[in-house]
Amino acid sequence: MAEDVLGYSSHDWRKNTDDAIVTDDVNNPIVPKTMKVNNSRVIFTNPKTLKEETVDVSRLIRVFVNNQENHKRSVK
């Protein structure tokens, strides 16, 4: 089984995003830069706490998919 080879546990969401990429096609639409989702993080300032936060991109995908399933009208 592929997830055993990759070392993901049964509850690890990254097994679902192993082939996903992040792309920068705004700055260079002809040859965009790409990064593997499972190796990428977003670092931002939380507007409510003004603290720097770090979130794995695979986690953001998981939250998006879960929200889309639970709140079909609110996720665009």
C-alpha positions as CSV (number, residue, x, y, z in Angstrom):
1,M,0.0,0.0,0.0
2,A,1.4,3.4,-0.9
3,E,0.7,5.1,2.4
4,D,2.8,2.4,4.2
5,V,5.7,3.1,1.8
6,L,5.4,6.8,2.4
7,G,5.2,6.4,6.2
8,Y,1.9,8.2,6.7
9,S,-0.3,7.0,9.5
10,S,-4.0,6.3,8.9
11,H,-5.0,9.7,10.2
12,D,-2.3,11.8,8.5
13,W,-4.0,14.0,5.9
14,R,-0.7,14.4,3.9
15,K,-1.3,11.1,2.3
16,N,-4.2,12.8,0.4
17,T,-2.0,15.7,-0.8
18,D,1.1,13.8,-1.7
19,D,0.8,14.8,-5.4
20,A,-0.5,18.3,-4.8
21,I,1.6,21.4,-5.7
22,V,1.6,25.1,-4.9
23,T,2.2,27.2,-7.9
24,D,3.2,30.9,-8.5
25,D,1.5,31.4,-11.9
26,V,0.7,35.1,-11.2
27,N,4.3,36.3,-11.5
28,N,5.3,34.0,-14.2
29,P,2.3,32.4,-16.0
30,I,4.4,30.8,-18.8
31,V,6.8,28.9,-16.4
32,P,5.4,29.1,-12.9
33,K,7.4,28.1,-9.9
34,T,6.0,25.0,-8.1
35,M,6.5,23.5,-4.7
36,K,5.2,20.2,-3.2
37,V,2.3,20.9,-0.8
38,N,3.6,18.5,1.8
39,N,6.9,20.4,2.0
40,S,5.2,23.9,2.1
41,R,4.0,26.1,4.9
42,V,2.3,29.5,5.1
43,I,3.7,32.0,7.5
44,F,1.5,35.0,8.2
45,T,0.5,37.5,10.9
46,N,-2.8,36.6,12.5
47,P,-5.0,39.7,12.2
48,K,-6.8,39.0,15.5
49,T,-3.7,38.3,17.7
50,L,-1.0,40.1,15.6
51,K,1.2,37.1,16.3
52,E,3.1,35.3,13.5
53,E,1.5,31.9,12.7
54,T,2.8,29.0,10.6
55,V,0.4,26.5,9.0
56,D,1.2,23.5,6.8
57,V,-0.4,23.9,3.4
58,S,-1.7,20.3,3.6
59,R,-3.6,21.4,6.8
60,L,-5.2,24.3,4.9
61,I,-6.4,21.9,2.2
62,R,-7.9,19.6,4.9
63,V,-9.8,22.5,6.5
64,F,-11.0,23.6,3.1
65,V,-12.3,20.2,2.1
66,N,-14.0,19.7,5.5
67,N,-15.6,23.1,5.3
68,Q,-16.7,22.5,1.8
69,E,-18.4,19.3,2.8
70,N,-20.0,20.7,5.9
71,H,-20.9,24.2,4.6
72,K,-21.6,23.8,0.9
73,R,-23.1,27.3,0.6
74,S,-20.4,29.3,2.4
75,V,-17.2,27.9,0.7
76,K,-16.5,29.3,-2.7
